[in-house]
Amino acid sequence: MASEPGEPETALMIEENKGCSGPMVVPAEESQQVSGGGVVEREARAVVLTGFGALSKLRVMKRSVPAPRRGEVLLCVKACGMNFLDLMVRQGNMENPPRTPIVPGFECSGLVEMLGEGVENFQVGEGVMAVMCYGAWAELACVPVENVFPLPPGMSFTDGAAFPVSFLTAYLLLFDIGRLREGMSVLVHSAGGGVGQAVAQLCATVPGVTLFGTASSSKHEAIRGSLLHLIDRNADYVTEVKKISPEGVDIVLDCLCGEHTAKGLSLLKPMGTCILYGSSNMVTGETKSFFSFAKSWWQVEKVNPLRLYEENKCLAGFQLLPLLTRPDGATRVRHTMARLTHLYIKGVIRPRIDSVWALEEVKEAMQRIHDRGNVGKILLEPEKAPIPLMASDSTDTSEACDEEGEEDESECKEREPFIH
Ligand SMILES: NC(=O)c1ccc[n+]([C@@H]2O[C@H](COP(=O)([O-])OP(=O)(O)OC[C@H]3O[C@@H](n4cnc5c(N)ncnc54)[C@H](OP(=O)(O)O)[C@@H]3O)[C@@H](O)[C@H]2O)c1
């Protein structure tokens, strides 16, 4: 696909951006260890974010595939996870956004296709899952070996792609920061989503934990079994929680930000911890809203540290991705992944999958999150054929269509998801 006016040559820019690319690809049968340098031989499909903004900024393109550099592994991707953060990245709704064009995606599963120099702990053909700083939504992806994990016995590629980000986040929030122990109480927002469902499963591993969750009422039936106390996301949840637990809760997991941070702090018991780990509230439409962004920041800025001290409360923050690129953070992630894998093998935890889509259906998949429709994880599969577009849907049936009118008409038709 040709570059748009004003946009640089996509394939070249992606390679600069990703930080996991080398200039040469050697087929796996010729060499399992490459040192980089040389001619790019292969092309593979990838979802490319061509600029920040609406869903129309997402394209599926063929691009040159880099060889794995020293310490990297090239994966043949079988499935990739979609996270709320991917919406925020698309909108440019984050601090230090990456340069576009870029291949989005923070997690995937697949087979090891090729080993970079110095990689000894994986075999070509081995099944793995990975977490990474961009680049997962592609047929082939290069990942630093520290962030690649063997698929445990019995884990499918779909489970492997849905597992890392949600479960690592949930585990580190609950156990490393929140110090969850027997008999404690927890409040989680977006309880029906990827992280929310992982939080629910991990809370169930500790005896006597009382879990409160907010979610859109349309999901309540589907997730009722995983939570003790389910509250509509539009309800006055502070009052609802206090009806059951007048003292409040020990841990508040705040992925909404803005006014919810102060509400979360107000709900904390003394010695409790409120952990800010997302800012979903900033997403109010298909493109970034500077008003919502500023409002959320202003509301959080009003939190007074002196009040925390007087009230014996703790406000913490968490971001998974920066941990991946720090040696101490990557070690912590590996240890956590080992514990989570063990729980998976024992059948204690299992990712909840909402739906699986082809790369070409990325806009519809993302729209499902905008519409608050997902219960569990949304996945993309590079080998999945897109469901044919419905002939009757030649008009705008989905916000996945381009409001700037620059898409093919065929891309503006609606597809039905494959729902698990
Ligand atoms: N800090 C980290 O390292 C880290 C890692 C992973 C995730 N997170 C954060 O954790 C939260 C959940 O992430 P996830 O990937 O598991 O996503 P998710 O919960 O599956 O996201 C989709 C759900 O979020 C809820 N939601 C809240 N605000 C929304 C909005 N403005 N627009 C659309 N939906 C909204 C909706 O559920 P309801 O309508 O039912 O509320 C929606 O179905 C996000 O805030 C994400 O940024 C942070």
The ligand as an SDF file (V2000), in Angstrom:
LIG
                    3D

 48 52  0  0  0  0  0  0  0  0999 V2000
   -0.6590    0.1390   34.0200 N   0  0  0  0  0  0  0  0  0  0  0  0
   -0.5670   -0.9630   33.2850 C   0  0  0  0  0  0  0  0  0  0  0  0
    0.5100   -1.5270   33.1260 O   0  0  0  0  0  0  0  0  0  0  0  0
   -1.8080   -1.5390   32.6740 C   0  0  0  0  0  0  0  0  0  0  0  0
   -1.7750   -2.7870   32.0420 C   0  0  0  0  0  0  0  0  0  0  0  0
   -2.9600   -3.2980   31.5070 C   0  0  0  0  0  0  0  0  0  0  0  0
   -4.1300   -2.5450   31.5880 C   0  0  0  0  0  0  0  0  0  0  0  0
   -4.0980   -1.3380   32.1990 N   0  0  0  0  0  0  0  0  0  0  0  0
   -5.3330   -0.5420   32.3140 C   0  0  0  0  0  0  0  0  0  0  0  0
   -6.3220   -1.3610   32.8690 O   0  0  0  0  0  0  0  0  0  0  0  0
   -7.5850   -1.0020   32.3260 C   0  0  0  0  0  0  0  0  0  0  0  0
   -8.2290   -2.2400   31.7390 C   0  0  0  0  0  0  0  0  0  0  0  0
   -7.4280   -2.6670   30.6560 O   0  0  0  0  0  0  0  0  0  0  0  0
   -7.8060   -3.9130   29.7590 P   0  0  0  0  0  0  0  0  0  0  0  0
   -6.8020   -3.9380   28.6770 O   0  0  0  0  0  0  0  0  0  0  0  0
   -8.0580   -5.0870   30.5930 O   0  0  0  0  0  0  0  0  0  0  0  0
   -9.1410   -3.4170   29.0710 O   0  0  0  0  0  0  0  0  0  0  0  0
  -10.6540   -3.8430   29.2940 P   0  0  0  0  0  0  0  0  0  0  0  0
  -11.0130   -3.7230   30.7280 O   0  0  0  0  0  0  0  0  0  0  0  0
  -10.9160   -5.1030   28.5910 O   0  0  0  0  0  0  0  0  0  0  0  0
  -11.2450   -2.6010   28.5360 O   0  0  0  0  0  0  0  0  0  0  0  0
  -12.4880   -2.5200   28.0540 C   0  0  0  0  0  0  0  0  0  0  0  0
  -13.4950   -2.1040   29.1130 C   0  0  0  0  0  0  0  0  0  0  0  0
  -13.0910   -0.9110   29.7900 O   0  0  0  0  0  0  0  0  0  0  0  0
  -14.2530   -0.2610   30.2710 C   0  0  0  0  0  0  0  0  0  0  0  0
  -14.1110    1.1620   30.0040 N   0  0  0  0  0  0  0  0  0  0  0  0
  -13.7770    2.0850   30.9120 C   0  0  0  0  0  0  0  0  0  0  0  0
  -13.6720    3.2830   30.3480 N   0  0  0  0  0  0  0  0  0  0  0  0
  -13.9410    3.1340   29.0530 C   0  0  0  0  0  0  0  0  0  0  0  0
  -14.0130    4.0420   27.9630 C   0  0  0  0  0  0  0  0  0  0  0  0
  -13.7430    5.3360   28.1200 N   0  0  0  0  0  0  0  0  0  0  0  0
  -14.3140    3.5420   26.7490 N   0  0  0  0  0  0  0  0  0  0  0  0
  -14.5630    2.2360   26.5860 C   0  0  0  0  0  0  0  0  0  0  0  0
  -14.5240    1.3420   27.5980 N   0  0  0  0  0  0  0  0  0  0  0  0
  -14.2280    1.7870   28.8280 C   0  0  0  0  0  0  0  0  0  0  0  0
  -15.4270   -0.9250   29.5760 C   0  0  0  0  0  0  0  0  0  0  0  0
  -16.0330   -1.8010   30.5150 O   0  0  0  0  0  0  0  0  0  0  0  0
  -17.2680   -1.3250   31.4200 P   0  0  0  0  0  0  0  0  0  0  0  0
  -18.1640   -0.5160   30.5420 O   0  0  0  0  0  0  0  0  0  0  0  0
  -17.8670   -2.6150   31.8540 O   0  0  0  0  0  0  0  0  0  0  0  0
  -16.6690   -0.5310   32.5380 O   0  0  0  0  0  0  0  0  0  0  0  0
  -14.7860   -1.7500   28.4960 C   0  0  0  0  0  0  0  0  0  0  0  0
  -15.5160   -2.8930   28.1330 O   0  0  0  0  0  0  0  0  0  0  0  0
   -7.3060    0.1120   31.3240 C   0  0  0  0  0  0  0  0  0  0  0  0
   -7.4580    1.3470   31.9550 O   0  0  0  0  0  0  0  0  0  0  0  0
   -5.8640   -0.0970   30.9690 C   0  0  0  0  0  0  0  0  0  0  0  0
   -5.2150    1.0570   30.4920 O   0  0  0  0  0  0  0  0  0  0  0  0
   -2.9740   -0.8290   32.7290 C   0  0  0  0  0  0  0  0  0  0  0  0
  1  2  1  0
  2  3  2  0
  2  4  1  0
  4  5  1  0
  4 48  2  0
  5  6  2  0
  6  7  1  0
  7  8  2  0
  8  9  1  0
  8 48  1  0
  9 10  1  0
  9 46  1  0
 10 11  1  0
 11 12  1  0
 11 44  1  0
 12 13  1  0
 13 14  1  0
 14 15  2  0
 14 16  1  0
 14 17  1  0
 17 18  1  0
 18 19  2  0
 18 20  1  0
 18 21  1  0
 21 22  1  0
 22 23  1  0
 23 24  1  0
 23 42  1  0
 24 25  1  0
 25 26  1  0
 25 36  1  0
 26 27  1  0
 26 35  1  0
 27 28  2  0
 28 29  1  0
 29 30  1  0
 29 35  2  0
 30 31  1  0
 30 32  2  0
 32 33  1  0
 33 34  2  0
 34 35  1  0
 36 37  1  0
 36 42  1  0
 37 38  1  0
 38 39  2  0
 38 40  1  0
 38 41  1  0
 42 43  1  0
 44 45  1  0
 44 46  1  0
 46 47  1  0
M  CHG  2   8   1  16  -1
M  END
$$$$
